[in-house]
Amino acid sequence: MTDLSYLRFDCGPWPARGRAVKLLSRLLPRANPDFEEAYKGVTHWWLEIDGNGEVLREIGFDANDQAVAIAPYRNNYGIFTDSGSPAQMVSSDVDPQAFSDIWQAAERRFAA
């Protein structure tokens, strides 16, 4: 079994999209249809990373520390999980049990 690490990445919130990006997003398939709006408010991420450096799961949090996006989940590929590697400016460790607890709670909430 591969060793897993759990890391936090601080960012955002994401800037507003320009006209070209909006047009392309209408033409191309959406990678994260359930969470695209939520991404605007994400201020930090928790990432689950395997021993090869690939991101397996991600949780996006807003400024109130509320989980507003998870991936991969249903038809949502995610940002880091889809690219396969984490951002270079990962800031701190995350407790694996806390990651699991938040993931499960968010999964239940989004399923409802």
C-alpha positions as CSV (number, residue, x, y, z in Angstrom):
1,M,0.0,0.0,0.0
2,T,1.2,3.5,-0.9
3,D,1.8,6.0,1.9
4,L,-0.6,8.9,1.9
5,S,-0.1,12.4,3.0
6,Y,-2.7,15.1,3.8
7,L,-1.8,18.7,3.1
8,R,-3.4,22.2,3.1
9,F,-3.1,24.6,0.2
10,D,-4.1,28.3,0.8
11,C,-5.4,30.2,-2.2
12,G,-8.2,32.5,-3.5
13,P,-10.9,33.2,-3.6
14,W,-10.7,32.6,-7.4
15,P,-10.9,35.7,-9.6
16,A,-13.9,36.3,-11.8
17,R,-13.7,34.6,-15.2
18,G,-13.3,36.7,-18.4
19,R,-15.5,36.6,-21.4
20,A,-13.3,34.1,-23.4
21,V,-13.2,31.7,-20.5
22,K,-17.0,32.0,-20.1
23,L,-17.5,31.3,-23.8
24,L,-15.2,28.3,-23.7
25,S,-16.9,26.9,-20.6
26,R,-20.2,26.8,-22.5
27,L,-18.6,25.0,-25.5
28,L,-16.5,22.4,-23.6
29,P,-17.7,19.7,-21.2
30,R,-17.7,20.9,-17.6
31,A,-15.2,19.0,-15.4
32,N,-17.0,20.0,-12.1
33,P,-20.6,20.7,-12.8
34,D,-21.8,20.5,-9.2
35,F,-19.1,22.7,-7.7
36,E,-18.2,25.3,-10.4
37,E,-20.0,28.1,-8.6
38,A,-18.6,27.1,-5.2
39,Y,-15.0,27.4,-6.5
40,K,-15.4,31.2,-6.5
41,G,-15.4,31.2,-2.8
42,V,-12.8,28.6,-2.0
43,T,-10.0,30.0,0.1
44,H,-8.1,26.8,0.9
45,W,-7.9,23.1,0.0
46,W,-7.1,19.9,1.8
47,L,-5.4,17.4,-0.5
48,E,-4.9,13.7,-0.1
49,I,-1.7,12.8,-1.9
50,D,-0.2,9.3,-2.6
51,G,3.4,8.3,-2.3
52,N,4.0,9.1,-6.0
53,G,2.8,12.7,-5.5
54,E,-0.6,12.3,-7.2
55,V,-3.6,13.9,-5.6
56,L,-6.3,11.3,-4.9
57,R,-8.9,13.5,-3.3
58,E,-9.5,17.2,-2.6
59,I,-11.7,19.2,-0.4
60,G,-12.3,22.9,-1.0
61,F,-13.2,25.2,1.9
62,D,-14.7,28.7,2.0
63,A,-13.7,31.5,4.3
64,N,-15.9,30.1,7.0
65,D,-14.1,26.7,6.9
66,Q,-17.2,25.1,5.4
67,A,-16.4,22.3,2.9
68,V,-18.0,23.6,-0.4
69,A,-16.5,21.2,-2.9
70,I,-15.0,17.6,-3.0
71,A,-13.5,15.6,-5.8
72,P,-13.6,13.2,-7.3
73,Y,-17.3,13.0,-6.6
74,R,-20.0,11.8,-9.0
75,N,-19.4,13.8,-12.3
76,N,-16.8,16.1,-10.7
77,Y,-13.2,15.4,-11.6
78,G,-11.8,18.1,-9.4
79,I,-9.0,20.6,-10.0
80,F,-6.0,18.9,-8.4
81,T,-7.2,15.3,-8.9
82,D,-7.7,15.9,-12.6
83,S,-4.3,17.4,-13.0
84,G,-2.7,14.6,-11.0
85,S,-0.3,16.8,-8.9
86,P,-0.7,19.3,-6.1
87,A,0.0,23.0,-6.2
88,Q,3.6,23.8,-5.5
89,M,2.8,26.1,-2.5
90,V,1.3,23.5,-0.1
91,S,1.5,25.1,3.3
92,S,0.9,22.6,6.1
93,D,-0.1,19.1,7.2
94,V,-3.7,18.0,7.7
95,D,-4.7,15.4,10.2
96,P,-5.7,12.2,8.2
97,Q,-8.7,11.5,10.5
98,A,-9.9,15.1,10.2
99,F,-9.7,14.8,6.3
100,S,-11.7,11.6,6.5
101,D,-14.3,13.1,8.8
102,I,-14.8,16.2,6.7
103,W,-14.9,14.2,3.5
104,Q,-17.6,11.9,4.8
105,A,-19.7,14.7,6.2
106,A,-19.5,16.6,2.9
107,E,-20.3,13.5,0.9
108,R,-23.5,13.0,2.9
109,R,-24.5,16.7,2.6
110,F,-23.9,16.8,-1.2
111,A,-25.8,13.5,-1.6
112,A,-28.9,14.9,0.0
